[in-house]
């Protein structure tokens, strides 16, 4: 009698495994893309909350010094626009007021990043859409003024 030992998988078993892996990949890849978009949205919400909180905190510090005005600028950038460097790190008077956000937020182009478009206007890009935020030094507000995801980022 011949004694056969089975040392491998049959072709049908291999094809079946490849099909199952393909089905799982087809389900998982879109979920990963949605997770990335959700993470960028959460980062934007967190950044906005931190910026608004820092504006209020700086206002409280100024009131204790007897100053009633809000800060005039949210960062040290001397130019009106910035796609690199730190944003929201101070208000151009480091010796008087210190930092706005302790570490600032790195400006960069692309999804999940901030850029500065004018002295008081910033853009947060999420899901390939620019959402514009404007700082008003008269009342200390940092509001989303234009963009598809304004309400998602600020509510």
C-alpha positions in Angstrom: 0.0 0.0 0.0 1.1 3.5 -0.8 1.3 5.9 2.1 0.5 9.5 0.9 1.3 12.4 3.1 -0.5 15.6 2.5 2.1 18.4 2.6 0.3 21.5 1.4 -3.0 23.1 0.5 -5.1 22.3 -2.5 -5.7 24.9 -5.1 -9.3 25.3 -4.1 -8.3 26.0 -0.5 -5.9 28.7 -1.6 -8.5 30.3 -3.9 -11.0 30.3 -1.1 -8.6 32.0 1.3 -7.7 34.6 -1.3 -11.4 35.4 -1.9 -12.1 35.7 1.8 -9.2 38.1 2.3 -10.4 40.1 -0.7 -13.9 40.4 0.8 -12.5 41.5 4.1 -10.2 44.1 2.4 -13.1 45.5 0.4 -15.0 46.1 3.7 -12.1 47.4 5.7 -10.5 49.9 3.3 -13.5 52.3 3.1 -13.8 52.1 6.9 -10.2 53.2 7.3 -10.8 56.2 5.0 -13.8 57.2 7.0 -11.8 56.9 10.2 -9.1 59.2 8.8 -11.8 61.8 8.0 -13.3 61.4 11.5 -9.9 61.9 13.1 -9.3 65.1 11.1 -12.7 66.4 12.1 -11.9 65.6 15.8 -8.5 67.3 15.5 -10.2 70.4 14.1 -12.8 70.5 16.9 -10.0 70.1 19.5 -7.9 72.8 18.0 -10.8 75.3 17.8 -11.8 74.6 21.4 -8.1 75.1 22.5 -7.8 78.4 20.5 -11.1 79.8 21.9 -10.2 78.7 25.4 -6.8 80.4 25.1 -8.4 83.6 23.9 -10.7 83.6 27.0 -7.7 82.8 29.3 -5.6 85.6 27.8 -8.6 88.0 28.2 -8.9 87.0 31.9 -5.1 87.7 32.4 -5.5 91.1 30.7 -8.5 92.0 32.9 -6.5 91.2 36.0 -3.8 93.7 34.7 -6.5 96.3 34.2 -6.5 96.0 30.4 -10.0 95.7 28.9 -9.1 95.0 25.3 -8.8 91.6 23.6 -5.5 90.5 22.1 -4.9 91.9 18.6 -3.3 88.9 17.0 -3.3 85.2 17.5 0.2 84.4 16.4 3.7 86.0 15.9 3.7 85.7 12.1 4.6 89.1 10.8 3.3 88.3 7.3 -0.4 88.2 6.5 -0.3 84.6 5.2 1.5 81.4 6.4 1.6 77.9 5.2 4.5 76.9 7.5 5.6 77.9 11.0 3.7 78.0 14.2 0.2 79.5 14.4 -1.7 80.5 17.5 1.5 80.7 19.6 1.3 84.3 20.7 -0.1 87.7 19.8 3.1 89.4 18.8 3.9 90.7 22.3 5.7 87.8 23.9 7.4 90.0 26.5 4.0 91.3 27.7 1.6 88.4 27.3 3.5 85.2 26.8 2.1 82.5 24.6 -1.5 81.9 23.5 -1.2 78.2 23.0 1.8 76.8 24.8 3.2 74.9 21.8 1.2 76.5 18.9 -0.1 74.6 15.9 2.2 73.9 12.9 0.8 75.4 9.7 0.8 73.2 6.7 -1.2 72.7 3.5 -3.5 69.7 3.2 -6.3 67.9 5.0 -6.2 68.2 8.8 -4.0 71.3 8.8 -4.2 75.0 9.4 -3.0 77.8 7.2 -3.2 81.6 7.7 -4.7 83.6 4.9 -4.7 87.1 6.3 -3.8 88.9 9.6 -6.9 87.6 11.3 -8.1 84.8 9.0 -7.2 81.1 9.2 -8.3 78.1 7.1 -8.7 74.6 8.4 -8.9 72.0 5.6 -10.9 68.8 6.3 -12.2 66.3 3.8 -10.8 68.4 0.9 -12.8 71.5 1.9 -11.4 74.7 3.2 -13.2 76.1 6.3 -12.4 79.7 7.0 -12.2 81.1 10.6 -11.9 84.8 11.4 -10.6 86.3 14.7 -12.4 89.5 15.8 -10.2 91.4 18.2 -13.1 93.7 19.2 -15.2 91.0 20.9 -12.6 88.1 21.0 -14.6 85.7 18.8 -13.0 83.0 16.6 -15.8 82.1 14.3 -16.1 79.9 11.2 -17.3 82.3 8.5 -17.2 80.0 5.4 -17.0 76.3 4.7 -19.1 73.2 4.3 -18.1 71.8 7.7 -18.4 74.9 9.8 -21.2 73.6 11.9 -19.5 70.1 12.3 -16.3 71.8 13.5 -17.9 74.3 15.9 -20.8 72.4 17.4 
